[in-house]
């Protein structure tokens, strides 16, 4: 079963990063306010990036990595995608 790492842009222009095994359902839950926590008060949300992984552990590791990134690096991910960030992975943008 595939797992997904995803990043949402919230109405206040902040970013939320999470992981799930059902991307469409999870994003819909965020949009409906059914997910308690960060995004509920920051709707509407927009999916700006996602990537598929093979295990939940891999998805969680990528989620944690992205959560540690600067806002600028998250913006680059949203605009350019995962592959383009490999060259900047050693630098904190």
Protein Blocks (a to p, Z undefined) as FASTA:
>chain_A
ZZdddddddfkopacddddfblklmmmmmmnopagcjklmmcccddfbdcddfbfklmmm
mmmmmmmpcfklmmmmmmnojmlmmmmmmpcZZ
